[in-house]
């Protein structure tokens, strides 16, 4: 089965700096990767996703990088703001009829004003 | 547009009691999911449904039952609650698997004493 790790429990960054949150997965057949943001007391919120046929995808202030060779993905947040403080999860899935996503344990990002 | 609504938000049960968690979505989504989230762990899939009248087991189905009698509702039942089922439960829905817009509810915090 799939395992998702490389879990850094907490990350503190200065407001305005860039943040990088990392995730590793074990199954080379995984083909879909999602980053979620979870604020305290709320459900996870979709940030950005990437498929295995890509190695980079950009959104608004966020970039996801995928390195299939070493089974690693990262979420980069540019110019981190206090509103970015939350727990960030990566989730990994594979196609072929599977509906299961395997979630990482999450990284708590704290932004220092 | 309410999105995904979970009822109740909080509940305390005694060991052996039963209860049902309700998830309702108003986005006409086919796929619905129940996850549990425990401290320091990622979300784990309990059960899911790919359409009205269908349900399937996820990663941690033991002790839970589900029903999807109406497309917009997905019910999670605990027949005989155990302290190990103390957790935060999240419902999610999406239009199709791995759709970028998978929506989560706000969560139900359940404590079994």
Boltz contact constraints between the chains, C-beta under 6 A:
constraints:
  - contact:
      token1: [A, 32]
      token2: [B, 98]
      max_distance: 6.0
  - contact:
      token1: [A, 42]
      token2: [B, 106]
      max_distance: 6.0
  - contact:
      token1: [A, 43]
      token2: [B, 90]
      max_distance: 6.0
  - contact:
      token1: [A, 43]
      token2: [B, 104]
      max_distance: 6.0
  - contact:
      token1: [A, 43]
      token2: [B, 105]
      max_distance: 6.0
  - contact:
      token1: [A, 43]
      token2: [B, 106]
      max_distance: 6.0
  - contact:
      token1: [A, 43]
      token2: [B, 107]
      max_distance: 6.0
  - contact:
      token1: [A, 44]
      token2: [B, 104]
      max_distance: 6.0
  - contact:
      token1: [A, 49]
      token2: [B, 100]
      max_distance: 6.0
  - contact:
      token1: [A, 93]
      token2: [B, 98]
      max_distance: 6.0
  - contact:
      token1: [A, 99]
      token2: [B, 48]
      max_distance: 6.0
  - contact:
      token1: [A, 99]
      token2: [B, 97]
      max_distance: 6.0
  - contact:
      token1: [A, 100]
      token2: [B, 45]
      max_distance: 6.0
  - contact:
      token1: [A, 103]
      token2: [B, 42]
      max_distance: 6.0
  - contact:
      token1: [A, 103]
      token2: [B, 43]
      max_distance: 6.0
  - contact:
      token1: [A, 104]
      token2: [B, 42]
      max_distance: 6.0
  - contact:
      token1: [A, 105]
      token2: [B, 41]
      max_distance: 6.0
  - contact:
      token1: [A, 105]
      token2: [B, 42]
      max_distance: 6.0
